[in-house]
Amino acid sequence: MDPHLRDLRYFVAVAEELHFTKAAQRLDIAQPTLSRQIRQLESQLGVSLFDRDQRTVALTVAGRELLIGAKQVLALWGAVTEALTAAQDTLRVGLQDSIGRGLLTELEKASGQQLEFHTAPWSDPTCGLATRKSDLALLWLPLPDRERYTSRELRTEERWVLMPETHRLAESETVDFADIVDETFIALPMDAGPLRDYWLATDARGGRKPVVGAEESTPEQTVEAVGLGLGICILAEDNLPLYRWPGITARKLTGIDPCVLTLAWRVDDDRSSVLDFVEHAATS
């Protein structure tokens, strides 16, 4: 039967102190208990670890070898437990592309909480919350399921329209949504849920259905579709750097509500690490 880590700790204490009473005090256990555990360890291993007499305790050759190995084992286990603690304390944050990564990095530094980022496709409107790959997610309102997820607002941004430089409104300083409501749009995939409708601005169409020229799943695909003249698209102001492309321009939209960026989490997740970070983020 293999020795327990506890037995190795007991052995190392005696080997370093070379005194059972002092080692027992160091370990905060009774000296007879320590002596009994060392005898059991010697019996398990089939070797003598200490030469004892009434006055002195000395390591045997086997004891010196075990001391080297035991320290290595205990150090390795210490590193493992530290890693496990760090992993437990790390919050996994899902986001789409690089949206808001800079904001979260600033919050990470200010809060002292360790974050682990991973990107999710637009076909996953919860950014990993649904599959529990994420503890938190950076999401635009509306949330995909108000019964399962809740959120705190981080900031609001104006919505912009992305269009070819040859578009009839490309020279305008701003574009009123009423002037483009009947144009062809690039849409998110159907799997994006309510976000597909939101970025098609169905809330501002007065019941008129949008005309969809293409469905795209990444910023690269979207900007290429706009460049090919397959449609225009709506995006948040902070996302503009993702859509820089020759022959493409963007204009601020008026006549439409701004978009709201939130930090979302599962309603059944009441861990203090999650709630504390959300509270810190909302007040920063």
Backbone bond lengths (Angstrom), bond angles and torsions (degrees), N, CA, C in turn:
res aa  C-N    CA-C-N  psi(-1)  N-CA   C-N-CA  omega(-1)  CA-C   N-CA-C  phi
1 M - - - 1.468 - - 1.526 109.06 -
2 D 1.335 116.92 131.12 1.460 120.86 -177.10 1.530 111.24 -70.83
3 P 1.326 117.47 147.12 1.472 120.85 177.75 1.525 111.29 -65.42
4 H 1.326 115.76 150.80 1.457 121.08 173.37 1.524 109.62 -81.17
5 L 1.335 116.28 156.78 1.456 119.93 174.41 1.522 111.10 -58.52
6 R 1.331 116.22 -34.79 1.471 120.25 177.98 1.522 110.62 -58.44
7 D 1.343 116.09 -42.87 1.459 119.29 -179.19 1.524 111.56 -65.29
8 L 1.332 115.71 -36.65 1.466 118.84 177.69 1.521 110.54 -66.29
9 R 1.324 117.18 -38.69 1.472 120.03 177.16 1.525 110.36 -63.60
10 Y 1.316 116.63 -42.28 1.465 120.38 178.02 1.524 109.93 -60.75
11 F 1.329 115.27 -46.38 1.460 119.65 -178.79 1.530 111.32 -60.96
12 V 1.335 117.50 -45.73 1.469 121.28 -178.70 1.525 110.37 -61.55
13 A 1.333 116.85 -39.61 1.465 119.75 179.84 1.526 110.60 -62.21
14 V 1.332 117.36 -44.98 1.465 120.23 179.38 1.525 110.58 -67.26
15 A 1.371 115.62 -39.88 1.467 119.53 -178.89 1.521 111.47 -64.78
16 E 1.309 117.74 -33.79 1.462 120.37 -179.33 1.531 111.56 -81.95
17 E 1.325 117.20 -35.94 1.460 120.12 -179.29 1.523 111.99 -83.90
18 L 1.363 115.37 -29.62 1.473 121.53 -172.98 1.533 110.84 50.49
19 H 1.331 112.97 40.03 1.463 120.78 -179.37 1.534 106.78 -162.04
20 F 1.353 116.61 116.39 1.463 119.95 -174.04 1.529 112.00 -66.26
21 T 1.321 117.42 -38.67 1.463 119.22 -178.46 1.529 111.01 -66.75
22 K 1.342 116.22 -45.00 1.470 119.36 178.90 1.529 111.18 -64.88
23 A 1.332 116.57 -39.03 1.464 120.07 178.59 1.526 110.54 -64.54
24 A 1.325 116.49 -40.34 1.461 119.87 178.88 1.525 110.86 -64.02
25 Q 1.325 117.02 -40.71 1.469 120.37 177.04 1.522 110.92 -63.38
26 R 1.311 115.67 -40.60 1.469 120.54 178.33 1.522 111.74 -62.91
27 L 1.335 115.61 -37.21 1.463 120.59 -178.80 1.525 112.26 -86.97
28 D 1.333 116.43 -9.75 1.463 122.63 -178.27 1.533 111.23 61.52
29 I 1.324 115.47 44.80 1.458 121.10 174.75 1.527 107.80 -132.12
30 A 1.321 117.52 168.98 1.460 122.10 178.96 1.529 109.96 -73.68
31 Q 1.330 115.90 143.73 1.468 119.95 -178.48 1.534 112.13 -62.09
32 P 1.365 120.29 -41.61 1.464 119.35 177.53 1.530 112.72 -60.74
33 T 1.347 116.31 -36.59 1.472 120.01 177.87 1.519 110.23 -63.46
34 L 1.320 116.67 -43.16 1.469 120.46 179.31 1.529 110.78 -63.12
35 S 1.312 116.70 -45.40 1.472 119.95 179.82 1.527 110.65 -60.39
36 R 1.321 115.72 -41.98 1.469 119.70 179.80 1.526 111.37 -63.74
37 Q 1.337 117.62 -40.93 1.465 120.77 -179.77 1.530 111.34 -66.64
38 I 1.315 116.63 -37.71 1.466 119.34 178.93 1.524 110.13 -66.78
39 R 1.352 117.48 -40.60 1.468 119.84 177.49 1.523 110.68 -62.89
40 Q 1.333 117.18 -39.53 1.462 120.40 178.37 1.522 110.62 -65.54
41 L 1.338 116.86 -38.47 1.463 120.39 178.54 1.526 110.41 -63.87
42 E 1.325 116.74 -43.61 1.458 120.70 178.06 1.525 110.63 -61.79
43 S 1.327 116.28 -39.42 1.458 120.32 179.00 1.529 111.09 -65.54
44 Q 1.349 115.67 -42.13 1.465 120.04 177.69 1.518 111.57 -59.67
45 L 1.322 116.23 -45.39 1.458 120.91 -174.82 1.528 112.46 -83.36
46 G 1.322 117.36 -17.99 1.453 120.80 179.56 1.511 113.79 73.94
47 V 1.337 117.27 26.26 1.465 121.73 179.77 1.518 108.97 -139.71
48 S 1.324 116.33 158.76 1.464 121.42 170.54 1.520 108.71 -90.01
49 L 1.314 116.12 130.50 1.461 120.84 -177.76 1.524 112.50 -99.59
50 F 1.317 116.08 -24.44 1.463 120.09 -178.17 1.526 110.16 -133.98
51 D 1.333 115.23 143.36 1.451 121.95 165.53 1.518 107.02 -95.04
52 R 1.345 116.57 120.55 1.457 120.41 -174.52 1.530 109.86 -120.14
53 D 1.305 115.93 142.91 1.454 121.42 162.80 1.525 106.51 -138.60
54 Q 1.277 118.16 -171.20 1.459 120.20 -175.16 1.529 112.89 -68.12
55 R 1.301 117.96 -18.74 1.469 120.51 -175.37 1.524 114.18 -113.54
56 T 1.324 117.29 -32.18 1.464 119.79 -171.43 1.521 112.07 -129.17
57 V 1.338 113.53 156.80 1.467 122.57 172.90 1.522 107.01 -130.08
58 A 1.312 117.50 128.18 1.468 121.33 -179.98 1.528 109.56 -135.14
59 L 1.310 114.98 148.81 1.462 120.03 177.47 1.522 110.41 -74.69
60 T 1.320 115.94 139.50 1.455 120.56 169.97 1.522 108.52 -80.67
61 V 1.315 116.49 176.23 1.472 119.90 175.36 1.524 110.14 -59.72
62 A 1.331 116.15 -43.46 1.476 120.19 177.47 1.517 110.88 -62.98
63 G 1.338 115.88 -38.32 1.461 119.76 178.89 1.505 112.33 -63.54
64 R 1.340 117.23 -39.60 1.469 119.95 178.72 1.526 110.68 -65.09
65 E 1.321 116.94 -39.08 1.465 120.22 178.05 1.532 111.15 -65.85
66 L 1.327 115.13 -42.50 1.470 118.01 179.80 1.520 111.01 -65.87
67 L 1.329 117.58 -35.95 1.463 120.05 -179.68 1.523 110.66 -59.66
68 I 1.326 117.31 -42.11 1.470 120.66 178.49 1.526 110.43 -61.74
69 G 1.333 115.68 -49.99 1.464 119.43 -178.51 1.507 113.40 -67.41
70 A 1.352 116.79 -39.51 1.462 120.14 -178.21 1.525 111.06 -64.05
71 K 1.327 117.30 -40.04 1.459 120.01 178.37 1.528 111.01 -64.21
72 Q 1.333 116.42 -38.14 1.459 119.87 178.31 1.517 111.15 -65.78
73 V 1.329 116.27 -43.49 1.466 120.59 179.54 1.525 110.67 -63.06
74 L 1.320 116.91 -46.08 1.466 120.21 -178.75 1.528 111.79 -66.30
75 A 1.338 116.60 -36.95 1.468 119.50 177.67 1.513 110.74 -66.45
76 L 1.337 116.38 -41.01 1.469 119.99 178.85 1.520 110.80 -64.56
77 W 1.323 115.90 -43.20 1.459 118.59 179.19 1.533 111.03 -65.56
78 G 1.315 116.71 -35.89 1.455 119.30 175.98 1.515 112.32 -61.52
79 A 1.340 115.89 -40.69 1.464 120.00 178.07 1.519 110.95 -65.64
80 V 1.349 115.73 -38.64 1.468 119.59 179.33 1.522 110.76 -64.66
81 T 1.324 116.98 -44.93 1.463 119.10 -179.31 1.525 111.81 -65.74
82 E 1.336 116.96 -34.84 1.461 119.55 175.60 1.520 110.74 -64.22
83 A 1.333 116.08 -41.13 1.469 120.14 178.78 1.524 110.98 -65.39
84 L 1.332 116.08 -39.14 1.465 119.43 178.67 1.525 110.87 -65.56
85 T 1.318 116.40 -40.20 1.463 119.94 178.05 1.521 110.86 -63.81
86 A 1.342 115.56 -43.16 1.468 119.49 178.64 1.513 111.09 -63.41
87 A 1.350 115.87 -40.21 1.465 119.46 -179.80 1.522 110.91 -65.45
88 Q 1.330 116.54 -37.47 1.456 120.17 179.19 1.523 111.09 -67.67
89 D 1.305 116.62 -33.99 1.461 120.98 -178.37 1.519 113.35 -83.20
90 T 1.342 117.43 -15.53 1.458 121.11 -178.37 1.524 110.19 -76.83
91 L 1.315 115.77 131.48 1.461 121.28 176.46 1.522 109.40 -97.04
92 R 1.324 115.75 129.11 1.463 120.90 178.88 1.528 108.43 -89.88
93 V 1.314 115.71 125.30 1.464 120.59 -175.90 1.525 109.40 -118.23
94 G 1.311 116.21 122.87 1.455 121.65 177.43 1.516 110.82 -94.39
95 L 1.317 115.95 140.02 1.460 121.48 176.84 1.523 108.78 -151.31
96 Q 1.307 115.62 162.84 1.455 121.15 179.98 1.517 109.20 -103.07
97 D 1.349 114.54 122.59 1.460 121.32 -176.05 1.529 109.13 57.22
98 S 1.313 118.34 -138.08 1.467 120.26 -178.12 1.521 111.81 -104.67
99 I 1.336 116.27 15.35 1.454 120.80 -176.61 1.533 110.43 -59.81
100 G 1.317 116.67 120.00 1.449 121.22 174.58 1.514 116.00 75.87
101 R 1.343 118.62 2.23 1.464 119.64 -177.80 1.530 111.03 -60.70
102 G 1.354 116.33 -40.28 1.460 119.43 178.83 1.516 111.64 -62.27
103 L 1.327 117.24 -40.93 1.460 121.38 178.41 1.523 110.59 -61.59
104 L 1.323 116.64 -45.66 1.459 120.14 -178.41 1.521 111.88 -67.65
105 T 1.319 116.70 -35.09 1.466 119.90 177.37 1.520 110.24 -62.88
106 E 1.330 116.92 -40.32 1.466 120.73 176.87 1.529 110.53 -64.28
107 L 1.335 117.00 -41.41 1.455 120.65 179.34 1.523 110.89 -66.80
108 E 1.319 116.88 -36.36 1.458 121.43 178.28 1.526 110.72 -60.71
109 K 1.329 116.06 -45.26 1.461 120.52 -179.79 1.521 110.82 -66.28
110 A 1.326 116.41 -41.77 1.462 120.18 -176.14 1.528 112.25 -71.50
111 S 1.321 117.03 -34.07 1.466 120.60 -175.89 1.514 113.21 -87.00
112 G 1.339 116.90 -22.54 1.456 120.09 -174.91 1.512 112.80 79.83
113 Q 1.315 118.30 1.26 1.463 123.38 179.01 1.526 109.99 -86.00
114 Q 1.316 116.36 136.57 1.460 120.21 179.47 1.515 110.45 -85.61
115 L 1.331 116.32 131.13 1.459 122.08 -179.46 1.523 110.25 -117.11
116 E 1.312 114.45 149.54 1.466 121.07 174.07 1.525 106.89 -125.47
117 F 1.328 117.05 119.66 1.464 121.05 -175.00 1.529 111.28 -96.05
118 H 1.311 115.54 145.55 1.459 119.44 168.04 1.533 108.28 -148.32
119 T 1.313 114.87 142.78 1.460 119.90 -177.75 1.524 110.46 -89.87
120 A 1.313 115.02 148.59 1.455 122.26 179.55 1.525 109.10 -123.76
121 P 1.314 118.43 148.50 1.465 120.64 177.48 1.519 110.97 -72.00
122 W 1.313 116.80 161.10 1.456 120.37 178.26 1.528 112.07 -64.44
123 S 1.320 115.97 -17.89 1.460 119.24 177.96 1.534 111.68 -73.46
124 D 1.346 117.31 -8.76 1.462 121.43 175.44 1.528 107.98 -111.57
125 P 1.314 117.89 91.94 1.469 120.15 -175.53 1.522 114.28 -68.76
126 T 1.339 118.42 -11.50 1.458 120.69 179.04 1.527 112.23 -98.60
127 C 1.331 118.34 -1.53 1.473 122.51 -179.87 1.529 112.30 51.84
128 G 1.308 116.75 41.58 1.454 120.65 175.11 1.511 115.85 95.44
129 L 1.326 119.22 -7.24 1.462 120.39 178.38 1.528 111.21 -64.90
130 A 1.326 117.27 -40.99 1.466 121.09 -177.32 1.518 111.90 -64.00
131 T 1.322 116.97 -37.86 1.464 121.43 -178.94 1.525 112.24 -90.92
132 R 1.334 117.01 -0.34 1.473 124.14 -178.39 1.526 112.60 63.53
133 K 1.311 116.35 23.19 1.456 120.21 170.49 1.530 110.48 -78.20
134 S 1.329 115.83 -17.61 1.464 121.46 -179.74 1.516 109.98 -123.34
135 D 1.327 115.49 145.21 1.460 121.32 170.74 1.525 110.57 -91.31
136 L 1.319 115.13 -32.27 1.458 122.90 178.37 1.519 107.83 -135.33
137 A 1.314 116.42 159.78 1.460 119.89 177.56 1.517 109.64 -146.70
138 L 1.312 114.77 143.54 1.455 121.18 175.95 1.524 107.01 -92.55
139 L 1.330 116.38 109.95 1.459 121.17 -172.23 1.526 111.18 -129.96
140 W 1.325 114.11 145.77 1.464 119.84 169.23 1.518 109.01 -83.80
141 L 1.319 116.45 142.02 1.458 118.86 170.46 1.523 108.90 -69.08
142 P 1.342 117.72 147.40 1.468 127.30 7.13 1.524 112.56 -84.92
143 L 1.337 115.61 150.88 1.459 120.32 175.63 1.524 109.68 -68.75
144 P 1.323 117.07 149.96 1.464 119.98 -177.43 1.524 113.98 -69.57
145 D 1.343 118.82 -26.74 1.466 120.74 -177.34 1.529 107.84 -155.58
146 R 1.318 115.94 101.42 1.470 121.01 -175.94 1.532 112.56 -66.84
147 E 1.331 118.00 -21.38 1.452 120.10 179.68 1.528 111.91 -77.71
148 R 1.328 116.59 -25.42 1.468 120.57 -176.78 1.529 112.85 -102.86
149 Y 1.337 116.62 -24.55 1.466 119.88 -174.50 1.521 110.50 -129.78
150 T 1.304 114.67 149.66 1.458 121.41 173.47 1.518 108.04 -133.21
151 S 1.319 117.32 171.07 1.467 118.69 -173.38 1.517 110.96 -156.22
152 R 1.328 114.29 163.75 1.463 123.23 170.80 1.529 108.61 -121.90
153 E 1.307 115.70 135.40 1.466 120.24 -179.77 1.521 110.76 -70.33
154 L 1.337 115.90 134.92 1.460 121.63 176.01 1.518 111.76 -102.98
155 R 1.328 116.43 -43.91 1.460 119.34 179.49 1.521 109.27 -168.23
156 T 1.322 115.62 163.45 1.460 121.86 173.36 1.519 108.99 -114.04
157 E 1.312 115.87 150.28 1.456 121.28 179.93 1.523 109.65 -138.36
158 E 1.322 115.46 150.76 1.451 119.90 173.67 1.524 109.63 -69.52
159 R 1.324 114.87 149.66 1.464 119.21 173.24 1.534 109.19 -93.21
160 W 1.320 115.00 141.77 1.449 123.01 -179.86 1.519 110.09 -119.97
161 V 1.327 115.76 162.46 1.459 120.25 175.76 1.525 108.94 -116.47
162 L 1.317 115.55 132.53 1.461 122.71 179.05 1.520 108.14 -98.37
163 M 1.349 116.36 131.18 1.463 120.34 -175.48 1.526 110.22 -150.57
164 P 1.325 117.06 161.86 1.471 119.49 174.30 1.524 110.36 -66.37
165 E 1.321 117.00 152.34 1.459 120.33 177.87 1.524 112.01 -64.81
166 T 1.313 116.86 -15.54 1.467 121.03 178.44 1.526 112.59 -89.46
167 H 1.316 117.93 -0.46 1.467 121.39 -178.86 1.527 109.61 -63.30
168 R 1.308 116.36 148.45 1.469 122.03 -176.78 1.524 112.76 -61.62
169 L 1.341 117.63 -22.64 1.459 120.68 -179.15 1.525 112.84 -106.75
170 A 1.332 116.88 10.32 1.466 120.72 -175.06 1.522 112.78 -64.88
171 E 1.304 119.10 -24.28 1.457 121.94 -179.22 1.523 112.58 -90.74
172 S 1.340 116.89 -4.15 1.466 120.04 -179.53 1.524 110.04 -74.19
173 E 1.322 115.82 148.71 1.464 119.03 177.72 1.515 110.79 -70.79
174 T 1.324 116.66 -42.04 1.462 123.08 174.15 1.521 108.03 -134.76
175 V 1.314 115.63 164.62 1.467 120.98 179.70 1.520 108.60 -126.47
176 D 1.306 117.04 125.99 1.455 121.42 175.60 1.526 108.43 -80.63
177 F 1.330 116.47 135.34 1.464 119.12 -176.06 1.520 111.93 -60.36
178 A 1.316 116.54 -31.25 1.469 119.25 -180.00 1.530 111.86 -60.57
179 D 1.344 116.31 -24.08 1.468 119.44 -178.28 1.527 113.22 -82.14
180 I 1.341 116.63 -10.36 1.472 118.63 -179.26 1.524 112.33 -124.74
181 V 1.333 117.17 5.10 1.452 120.44 -172.86 1.528 112.58 -57.98
182 D 1.325 117.55 -30.78 1.465 119.85 -177.53 1.522 113.54 -95.84
183 E 1.328 117.59 5.30 1.461 119.63 -179.71 1.527 111.40 -80.14
184 T 1.322 114.96 168.92 1.460 121.11 179.01 1.523 109.50 -83.25
185 F 1.342 116.19 135.03 1.460 122.09 -175.49 1.530 111.57 -117.47
186 I 1.326 115.00 152.37 1.459 122.05 168.66 1.519 106.70 -89.61
187 A 1.331 117.65 129.29 1.456 122.08 -174.62 1.524 111.56 -113.42
188 L 1.331 115.18 156.35 1.455 121.11 168.96 1.531 108.61 -69.90
189 P 1.332 118.45 160.99 1.464 119.90 177.46 1.525 111.32 -63.82
190 M 1.321 116.57 159.33 1.460 121.36 -178.78 1.521 111.70 -59.22
191 D 1.347 116.57 -30.97 1.458 120.53 -179.34 1.525 112.71 -64.49
192 A 1.317 117.79 -15.41 1.460 121.05 -179.36 1.519 112.47 -70.37
193 G 1.330 117.39 -8.95 1.459 121.46 175.47 1.515 113.04 65.77
194 P 1.344 117.37 -136.66 1.468 120.38 -175.58 1.528 113.45 -64.32
195 L 1.336 117.53 -20.61 1.466 118.49 178.12 1.516 111.75 -67.01
196 R 1.309 117.90 -29.90 1.471 120.57 176.55 1.526 109.39 -59.55
197 D 1.328 116.90 -49.15 1.460 120.36 179.68 1.527 111.28 -65.71
198 Y 1.341 115.90 -37.09 1.457 118.48 -177.63 1.518 111.43 -63.34
199 W 1.346 117.09 -45.86 1.457 119.98 -177.67 1.529 112.77 -79.87
200 L 1.331 116.48 -5.28 1.465 120.66 166.36 1.529 110.39 -93.28
201 A 1.341 115.77 -0.77 1.474 122.77 178.01 1.520 112.50 57.21
202 T 1.323 116.11 41.83 1.467 118.72 177.98 1.523 111.40 -63.81
203 D 1.352 116.64 -22.70 1.458 119.91 179.19 1.516 112.72 -70.38
204 A 1.330 117.60 -15.48 1.466 121.27 -177.86 1.527 112.26 -112.52
205 R 1.316 117.55 11.70 1.469 120.41 -174.21 1.524 114.02 -97.85
206 G 1.322 116.15 -4.50 1.458 118.05 179.42 1.513 113.68 60.59
207 G 1.317 117.01 33.82 1.451 121.07 178.06 1.518 114.70 91.49
208 R 1.304 117.94 -6.90 1.471 120.44 179.79 1.522 109.63 -79.37
209 K 1.313 117.41 132.18 1.456 121.65 -177.80 1.520 110.45 -75.79
210 P 1.321 117.12 140.11 1.468 119.51 177.77 1.517 111.69 -73.48
211 V 1.313 115.11 151.17 1.466 121.63 173.96 1.523 107.07 -94.91
212 V 1.322 117.55 120.69 1.460 122.31 -176.75 1.515 109.94 -107.38
213 G 1.326 115.67 121.35 1.457 119.81 -179.85 1.513 113.56 -93.25
214 A 1.345 116.52 -23.87 1.471 120.88 -179.57 1.517 108.87 -165.85
215 E 1.326 115.28 156.54 1.458 122.29 173.10 1.519 108.03 -115.88
216 E 1.314 117.02 127.94 1.459 120.54 -177.80 1.527 109.67 -130.14
217 S 1.347 115.71 150.23 1.461 121.19 -172.54 1.519 114.85 -109.22
218 T 1.337 118.12 -6.43 1.467 120.91 -179.53 1.524 109.51 -139.75
219 P 1.336 117.54 159.74 1.462 120.00 175.61 1.525 111.85 -59.37
220 E 1.334 116.89 -38.41 1.472 119.94 -179.71 1.522 111.04 -61.94
221 Q 1.333 116.28 -44.25 1.457 120.01 179.29 1.525 111.09 -66.75
222 T 1.323 116.11 -38.11 1.459 120.33 -178.74 1.519 111.97 -65.52
223 V 1.327 116.34 -47.63 1.451 119.17 -178.02 1.527 110.51 -66.31
224 E 1.326 117.15 -32.38 1.461 119.83 177.09 1.525 110.50 -67.44
225 A 1.349 115.87 -40.57 1.465 119.77 179.10 1.523 111.32 -64.42
226 V 1.352 115.91 -39.86 1.470 119.35 177.33 1.524 109.54 -64.45
227 G 1.316 116.99 -42.61 1.461 120.85 179.60 1.514 112.82 -62.86
228 L 1.335 116.63 -31.52 1.467 121.18 178.82 1.528 112.52 -81.33
229 G 1.331 116.19 -2.34 1.457 120.04 178.27 1.507 114.21 80.18
230 L 1.364 117.17 21.39 1.460 120.24 -179.27 1.521 112.28 -80.35
231 G 1.329 116.78 -11.96 1.454 119.99 178.70 1.512 110.71 159.96
232 I 1.323 115.59 177.40 1.461 122.26 175.12 1.520 107.31 -110.70
233 C 1.323 118.18 169.20 1.469 118.55 178.15 1.517 110.32 -147.97
234 I 1.329 114.56 158.47 1.457 122.54 -179.91 1.521 108.38 -103.53
235 L 1.317 116.22 141.17 1.458 120.77 179.09 1.514 109.86 -149.13
236 A 1.342 115.66 166.67 1.457 121.55 178.41 1.517 110.21 -81.01
237 E 1.319 115.95 151.53 1.466 121.17 -176.85 1.529 111.86 -58.00
238 D 1.338 117.08 -39.80 1.458 119.91 -177.39 1.521 112.56 -68.53
239 N 1.324 116.80 -16.88 1.468 120.35 -178.10 1.524 113.05 -89.97
240 L 1.319 117.42 -2.94 1.456 120.31 -176.32 1.532 113.55 -53.84
241 P 1.363 119.30 -39.83 1.466 118.25 -179.68 1.531 113.86 -59.87
242 L 1.343 116.94 -23.95 1.467 119.90 -179.92 1.523 112.28 -73.50
243 Y 1.334 116.59 -14.43 1.458 120.09 -171.62 1.528 112.53 -117.57
244 R 1.312 116.49 23.58 1.459 118.87 175.80 1.524 109.54 -74.41
245 W 1.316 115.03 129.54 1.460 119.91 -176.00 1.520 108.38 -161.18
246 P 1.315 118.01 140.54 1.476 118.99 177.39 1.530 111.36 -57.10
247 G 1.317 115.61 133.98 1.464 120.39 178.18 1.513 114.17 84.36
248 I 1.356 117.00 2.73 1.467 121.65 -179.17 1.526 108.98 -115.90
249 T 1.317 116.56 143.40 1.457 121.12 176.49 1.518 109.19 -139.10
250 A 1.316 117.00 167.41 1.459 121.88 179.72 1.514 109.36 -136.99
251 R 1.330 116.00 145.96 1.447 122.43 179.06 1.523 109.75 -133.59
252 K 1.339 115.61 145.38 1.453 120.08 179.72 1.523 109.99 -68.85
253 L 1.346 114.83 137.23 1.462 120.04 179.78 1.526 110.42 -91.30
254 T 1.313 116.20 139.89 1.461 122.12 171.11 1.516 107.63 -116.84
255 G 1.330 115.72 168.00 1.458 119.63 -179.23 1.516 113.03 72.67
256 I 1.332 116.13 22.77 1.461 121.24 -177.84 1.527 107.94 -150.53
257 D 1.316 117.37 144.15 1.466 120.71 -177.76 1.525 111.04 -69.42
258 P 1.328 116.85 150.01 1.474 119.60 174.42 1.526 110.38 -67.93
259 C 1.332 115.50 164.30 1.462 120.35 178.23 1.530 109.23 -95.21
260 V 1.327 116.65 156.62 1.457 122.82 -174.83 1.519 109.53 -121.65
261 L 1.319 115.70 121.62 1.456 122.02 177.62 1.523 108.99 -94.54
262 T 1.332 116.61 130.45 1.459 120.67 -176.29 1.526 111.61 -129.46
263 L 1.322 114.64 161.03 1.458 122.53 170.15 1.523 105.81 -104.21
264 A 1.330 116.81 116.14 1.464 121.42 -172.49 1.525 110.97 -112.04
265 W 1.331 114.97 155.44 1.466 121.03 176.28 1.527 108.34 -154.26
266 R 1.326 115.82 167.68 1.456 121.03 -179.67 1.527 110.27 -73.99
267 V 1.313 117.04 139.19 1.460 120.53 -177.66 1.521 111.84 -66.05
268 D 1.340 117.79 -23.00 1.461 120.04 -179.72 1.531 112.44 -89.63
269 D 1.323 117.45 4.97 1.460 121.31 179.65 1.522 108.99 -101.26
270 D 1.317 115.40 98.59 1.469 119.40 -177.23 1.525 112.14 -109.11
271 R 1.333 117.27 25.32 1.463 120.38 177.00 1.526 110.52 -62.72
272 S 1.310 115.75 140.68 1.456 120.11 -177.83 1.530 111.40 -63.36
273 S 1.341 117.86 -33.77 1.464 120.09 -179.77 1.518 111.07 -62.37
274 V 1.335 116.81 -38.52 1.465 121.35 178.54 1.525 110.53 -70.57
275 L 1.323 116.53 -51.44 1.455 120.43 -175.75 1.525 112.47 -66.09
276 D 1.332 115.95 -36.73 1.472 119.02 178.69 1.520 111.02 -65.52
277 F 1.347 116.64 -41.12 1.455 118.64 179.84 1.521 110.92 -67.87
278 V 1.317 117.43 -40.70 1.460 120.78 178.22 1.526 110.12 -60.68
279 E 1.334 116.58 -43.45 1.459 120.33 -179.80 1.524 110.36 -63.75
280 H 1.315 116.30 -41.69 1.458 120.17 179.09 1.524 110.29 -64.20
281 A 1.335 116.71 -43.31 1.460 120.69 -178.66 1.519 111.52 -64.23
282 A 1.323 116.34 -38.66 1.463 120.16 -177.01 1.517 112.90 -71.04
283 T 1.337 117.07 -24.05 1.461 120.20 -177.75 1.516 113.16 -101.78
284 S 1.320 117.25 -2.44 1.464 120.73 -177.88 1.529 110.80 -84.19
